[in-house]
């Protein structure tokens, strides 16, 4: 089972790490590599940006 949930601002470090891993080898480099966890946290907390997290094998 896969559950999808809205990411909380407190998950900014995880989201930033995943973004950097996903886009680190793109050509040209993605501007997402310049985003910090603090910036992502602020964007999520203010509602400027939204993110979703997919969780596999969860019981919801």
CNS distance restraints for C-alpha pairs under 8 A (distance, minus, plus):
assign (resid   1 and name CA) (resid  56 and name CA) 5.83 0.50 0.50
assign (resid   1 and name CA) (resid  57 and name CA) 4.85 0.50 0.50
assign (resid   1 and name CA) (resid  58 and name CA) 6.24 0.50 0.50
assign (resid   1 and name CA) (resid  59 and name CA) 7.73 0.50 0.50
assign (resid   2 and name CA) (resid  54 and name CA) 6.46 0.50 0.50
assign (resid   2 and name CA) (resid  55 and name CA) 5.47 0.50 0.50
assign (resid   2 and name CA) (resid  56 and name CA) 4.39 0.50 0.50
assign (resid   2 and name CA) (resid  57 and name CA) 5.95 0.50 0.50
assign (resid   2 and name CA) (resid  58 and name CA) 6.56 0.50 0.50
assign (resid   3 and name CA) (resid  54 and name CA) 5.63 0.50 0.50
assign (resid   3 and name CA) (resid  55 and name CA) 5.13 0.50 0.50
assign (resid   3 and name CA) (resid  56 and name CA) 6.47 0.50 0.50
assign (resid   3 and name CA) (resid  57 and name CA) 7.98 0.50 0.50
assign (resid   3 and name CA) (resid  58 and name CA) 6.63 0.50 0.50
assign (resid   3 and name CA) (resid  60 and name CA) 7.45 0.50 0.50
assign (resid   4 and name CA) (resid  52 and name CA) 6.54 0.50 0.50
assign (resid   4 and name CA) (resid  53 and name CA) 5.57 0.50 0.50
assign (resid   4 and name CA) (resid  54 and name CA) 4.38 0.50 0.50
assign (resid   4 and name CA) (resid  55 and name CA) 6.22 0.50 0.50
assign (resid   5 and name CA) (resid  52 and name CA) 5.59 0.50 0.50
assign (resid   5 and name CA) (resid  53 and name CA) 5.39 0.50 0.50
assign (resid   5 and name CA) (resid  54 and name CA) 6.54 0.50 0.50
assign (resid   6 and name CA) (resid  50 and name CA) 7.34 0.50 0.50
assign (resid   6 and name CA) (resid  51 and name CA) 6.04 0.50 0.50
assign (resid   6 and name CA) (resid  52 and name CA) 4.62 0.50 0.50
assign (resid   6 and name CA) (resid  53 and name CA) 6.30 0.50 0.50
assign (resid   7 and name CA) (resid  11 and name CA) 6.51 0.50 0.50
assign (resid   7 and name CA) (resid  44 and name CA) 7.93 0.50 0.50
assign (resid   7 and name CA) (resid  50 and name CA) 7.20 0.50 0.50
assign (resid   7 and name CA) (resid  51 and name CA) 5.28 0.50 0.50
assign (resid   7 and name CA) (resid  52 and name CA) 5.17 0.50 0.50
assign (resid   7 and name CA) (resid  53 and name CA) 5.85 0.50 0.50
assign (resid   8 and name CA) (resid  12 and name CA) 7.48 0.50 0.50
assign (resid   8 and name CA) (resid  44 and name CA) 6.85 0.50 0.50
assign (resid   8 and name CA) (resid  45 and name CA) 7.53 0.50 0.50
assign (resid   9 and name CA) (resid  40 and name CA) 7.54 0.50 0.50
assign (resid   9 and name CA) (resid  41 and name CA) 4.80 0.50 0.50
assign (resid   9 and name CA) (resid  42 and name CA) 7.24 0.50 0.50
assign (resid   9 and name CA) (resid  43 and name CA) 7.92 0.50 0.50
assign (resid   9 and name CA) (resid  44 and name CA) 5.01 0.50 0.50
assign (resid   9 and name CA) (resid  45 and name CA) 5.20 0.50 0.50
assign (resid  10 and name CA) (resid  41 and name CA) 6.74 0.50 0.50
assign (resid  11 and name CA) (resid  15 and name CA) 6.28 0.50 0.50
assign (resid  11 and name CA) (resid  41 and name CA) 7.64 0.50 0.50
assign (resid  12 and name CA) (resid  16 and name CA) 5.91 0.50 0.50
assign (resid  12 and name CA) (resid  37 and name CA) 5.34 0.50 0.50
assign (resid  12 and name CA) (resid  38 and name CA) 7.33 0.50 0.50
assign (resid  12 and name CA) (resid  40 and name CA) 5.63 0.50 0.50
assign (resid  12 and name CA) (resid  41 and name CA) 5.01 0.50 0.50
assign (resid  12 and name CA) (resid  44 and name CA) 7.87 0.50 0.50
assign (resid  13 and name CA) (resid  17 and name CA) 6.11 0.50 0.50
assign (resid  13 and name CA) (resid  37 and name CA) 5.07 0.50 0.50
assign (resid  13 and name CA) (resid  41 and name CA) 7.98 0.50 0.50
assign (resid  14 and name CA) (resid  18 and name CA) 6.23 0.50 0.50
assign (resid  15 and name CA) (resid  19 and name CA) 6.13 0.50 0.50
assign (resid  15 and name CA) (resid  37 and name CA) 7.87 0.50 0.50
assign (resid  16 and name CA) (resid  20 and name CA) 6.12 0.50 0.50
assign (resid  16 and name CA) (resid  35 and name CA) 7.37 0.50 0.50
assign (resid  16 and name CA) (resid  36 and name CA) 6.77 0.50 0.50
assign (resid  16 and name CA) (resid  37 and name CA) 5.55 0.50 0.50
assign (resid  16 and name CA) (resid  40 and name CA) 7.01 0.50 0.50
assign (resid  17 and name CA) (resid  21 and name CA) 6.17 0.50 0.50
assign (resid  18 and name CA) (resid  22 and name CA) 6.02 0.50 0.50
assign (resid  19 and name CA) (resid  23 and name CA) 6.15 0.50 0.50
assign (resid  19 and name CA) (resid  32 and name CA) 6.82 0.50 0.50
assign (resid  19 and name CA) (resid  33 and name CA) 7.33 0.50 0.50
assign (resid  20 and name CA) (resid  24 and name CA) 5.54 0.50 0.50
assign (resid  20 and name CA) (resid  32 and name CA) 6.93 0.50 0.50
assign (resid  20 and name CA) (resid  33 and name CA) 5.37 0.50 0.50
assign (resid  23 and name CA) (resid  29 and name CA) 7.38 0.50 0.50
assign (resid  23 and name CA) (resid  30 and name CA) 6.14 0.50 0.50
assign (resid  23 and name CA) (resid  32 and name CA) 7.37 0.50 0.50
assign (resid  23 and name CA) (resid  33 and name CA) 6.99 0.50 0.50
assign (resid  24 and name CA) (resid  29 and name CA) 7.02 0.50 0.50
assign (resid  24 and name CA) (resid  30 and name CA) 7.46 0.50 0.50
assign (resid  24 and name CA) (resid  33 and name CA) 6.86 0.50 0.50
assign (resid  25 and name CA) (resid  29 and name CA) 7.01 0.50 0.50
assign (resid  26 and name CA) (resid  30 and name CA) 6.40 0.50 0.50
assign (resid  29 and name CA) (resid  33 and name CA) 7.55 0.50 0.50
assign (resid  31 and name CA) (resid  35 and name CA) 7.40 0.50 0.50
assign (resid  35 and name CA) (resid  39 and name CA) 6.27 0.50 0.50
assign (resid  35 and name CA) (resid  40 and name CA) 6.91 0.50 0.50
assign (resid  36 and name CA) (resid  40 and name CA) 6.32 0.50 0.50
assign (resid  37 and name CA) (resid  41 and name CA) 5.97 0.50 0.50
assign (resid  38 and name CA) (resid  42 and name CA) 6.22 0.50 0.50
assign (resid  39 and name CA) (resid  43 and name CA) 6.16 0.50 0.50
assign (resid  40 and name CA) (resid  44 and name CA) 6.10 0.50 0.50
assign (resid  41 and name CA) (resid  45 and name CA) 5.97 0.50 0.50
assign (resid  42 and name CA) (resid  46 and name CA) 6.03 0.50 0.50
assign (resid  43 and name CA) (resid  47 and name CA) 6.06 0.50 0.50
assign (resid  43 and name CA) (resid  48 and name CA) 5.05 0.50 0.50
assign (resid  43 and name CA) (resid  49 and name CA) 5.28 0.50 0.50
assign (resid  43 and name CA) (resid  50 and name CA) 7.89 0.50 0.50
assign (resid  44 and name CA) (resid  48 and name CA) 6.32 0.50 0.50
assign (resid  44 and name CA) (resid  49 and name CA) 5.30 0.50 0.50
assign (resid  44 and name CA) (resid  50 and name CA) 5.89 0.50 0.50
assign (resid  44 and name CA) (resid  51 and name CA) 7.62 0.50 0.50
